[in-house]
Amino acid sequence: MDPSTWNWKSLLPLLLFGFFFLYEDWVSTPSCTIVPSRTHTGREYNVVKEEKPKEDLKVMMVANLLLYGSEAGFFNQYFRDYYMSKFFKKSFYTLKPDMLLVLGDVSAKGFELTKIKWVSVLHNFHRILGPFLELPFHVVLGDRDVGECSKLDVRSVQWLARSFPGLDSAGCGAFEISNVSFVSLNAVALLCGNNKLRFSVERAIETESIDFQMEIENISKVVDDSGMFTELDNFRWRENAMSSGSGPVLFLHFPLHQTANDSCREGRNIEKFASFFQPGSNALHSRELTDSGPYDLLQSIPPNASEYILQALKPRIIFSAHTHEFCDHTHSDGTREVTVPAMTWKARDNPGFIIATFHSDRRLVSVSYCSLARESHVLIVYMCFLILLLTIWLVANTSA
């Protein structure tokens, strides 16, 4: 055998492994596209420049991680979760966000888990976050985390809320970073009739509404007609003199009710456009999973609860999840709601997430949709890599 031929064949495996490592670095890098905001009349606002001044706040928003704990199968643990961890790490160093927000469904079947098994899920969650543990992060509770209304247990929610930073006993939270006020609500409880947690969430909404009215209007006290603060029974609200968009940034797992059936059409076009940066262009719009759980919930917060939230809080912008796909919707009062797509291959072939930049010198919020690699294409590359290695091994043995 010609020595030069032998040297070339011996180098082929090294070249293939080098290509494979370069591919893994490339495929874990997100591709982000700025999404222009629109008024409810359809007119576009000016797109905010992509540069991030030092005083602006950049938040990475993900949803529907659907993690397992120690019971995760080999494929989920050593392939899907492995790549999700790479997605988080690469996004951290590439996009340099100031904060991470997880909009619910951290677990795949959290509503079925004992506390011991939940601890295993939380360990997996912290491991996957990696460098994001160095940043402020906030987690919203989802329906897969706490369960359907008939199984929504107050003590279980309280225990789970203590496992995540900034949540009260009802699973709600309020905080401020860089002069931007944020409020998160346990949206699952708002679907649940006379559940005690629902009343607690309503109380949290009312409290935040009063606080913002006092801050903005400099009033000393807000009371109802009877002069007393009471729990809301039927999503009634008091008059709110705040202007639309002057309230906090609102986080929910379930989207608010939308009146237009095709309100996400423009959002889906953004997904398809963003996926141009990754091979393929078809999006999966179904929320169904092979292990989707034994129950079905409403896909959005009921209309009366949605009106109540909009009237009471007058949100600057709303971020929600649950549907597994991206949506950019403007409500009739002009409030913008962005639905964050799922970030896991367990839910869809082409995962993604959102980057939101809150600008200190204006009330506008710039939103970027970030797409990630398709699972099907990564699997194809794996198969081709293995076939090439096998071919090289067979040729080398035949030549010998």
Salt bridges, closest charged atoms under 4 A:
ASP25 OD1 - LYS90 NZ 2.72
GLU44 OE2 - ARG38 NH2 2.99
ASP56 OD2 - HIS359 ND1 2.98
GLU71 OE2 - LYS117 NZ 3.01
ASP81 OD1 - LYS346 NZ 2.76
ASP98 OD2 - LYS52 NZ 3.58
ASP105 OD2 - HIS253 NE2 3.46
ASP105 OD2 - ARG287 NH2 3.23
ASP143 OD1 - HIS253 NE2 2.78
ASP143 OD1 - ARG287 NH2 3.63
ASP143 OD1 - HIS322 ND1 3.28
GLU148 OE2 - LYS151 NZ 3.96
GLU202 OE2 - ARG198 NE 2.77
GLU206 OE2 - ARG238 NH1 1.78
ASP224 OD2 - ARG238 NH2 3.77
GLU231 OE2 - ARG203 NH2 2.20
ASP262 OD2 - ARG265 NH2 3.12
GLU266 OE1 - ARG38 NE 3.09
GLU271 OE2 - ARG348 NH2 3.18
GLU325 OE2 - ARG268 NH2 3.01
GLU325 OE1 - HIS285 ND1 2.87
ASP328 OD2 - ARG336 NH2 2.78
GLU337 OE1 - HIS331 NE2 2.66
ASP349 OD2 - ARG374 NH1 3.19
ASP361 OD1 - ARG362 NH1 3.34
GLU375 OE2 - ARG80 NE 2.77
